[in-house]
Amino acid sequence: MKKDIRVPLSSRHLFGALAIAVASLAAPQAQAAYPDRPITMILSFPPAGATDILARAIGNKMSETMGQTVVIENRPGAGGNIGLNLAAKAAPDGYTIYMAAVTNAAIAAAAYSPQPGHLTRSFTPVAGVGTVPHILVVPNSTPATTVPQLISYLKASPGKYNFASQGPGTLSHLESELFKTKTGVDMVHVPYKGSSQALPELISGSSAMMFDSIPGSMPLVRAGKLKVLAVASSKRVGSLPNVPTVQESGVPGFAAENLFGIVAPKGTPPAIVNALAKAIEAAIANPSVRQALEAQGAELRYTPPAEFGKLLDGEMSTWAKVVESAKVKFD
């Protein structure tokens, strides 16, 4: 016959207290505060270009705010699709984010065959960071000093001259295709892997022109190696008030704003998205960051997640039409 063993009430209270204590010790280990390790920011272009400059300046300040290092990982190639696809496959845990050259990604989405990653379908918007307008630059040896003079110069020898770009399917490429369509000039496309490879060739005169970022090209303009003829955006930029737009220079309907922002893999928890967005907002508001980036032509503007998502959709639609009109397609 089994005995009925009773635990004294005081002992039961003790066991209960111990259980609660053990659970409370285990809970923080199961749900560590975000972030508790470094964050990787992937981008689709090599060092020294506009995307890289933005990513490093903003990433450094994010590191200070979040208490963890933001590691920049450059993955250039295939019109930006290599970096984008890599980021799209990452775990949606907030430890991999993507600095999107949005306008460029919108072009690539339309110009390339369907990719595993897609800027709006594979990612959650985190924050817009602003625009970095492109400029039209030519070798210092080129006789043209204005856009109309450049058009006349190119038209005098159809098919003789090349134009350089940051790569096939990039904004730098499509801007030149749009320029050809709007002006009727005949040039041959020579693509490179980013501005750092293209600009030395442009300086040498092997290409007649290029649309490039202000941060990438202006140091060479100041050094007397390149000439800037116009800005590609729909309005003049604050850092170059005396440089006209391409539209002002007699090419109506030409505009490319070059939007940038940060996204995270689809499924990233809203609390983590908000934490990242706040860190990005603080970085953009930092006076030293603003001064450094705006001096290089960036026009910073924080855009919260929902509003940034609408901008993404708008760019995708706009550049799909341009790609179709220019008949640009890659396999």
Order of alpha helices (4+ residues) and beta strands (2+ residues): alpha-beta-alpha-beta-alpha-beta-alpha-beta-beta-alpha-beta-alpha-beta-alpha-beta-alpha-beta-beta-alpha-alpha-beta-alpha
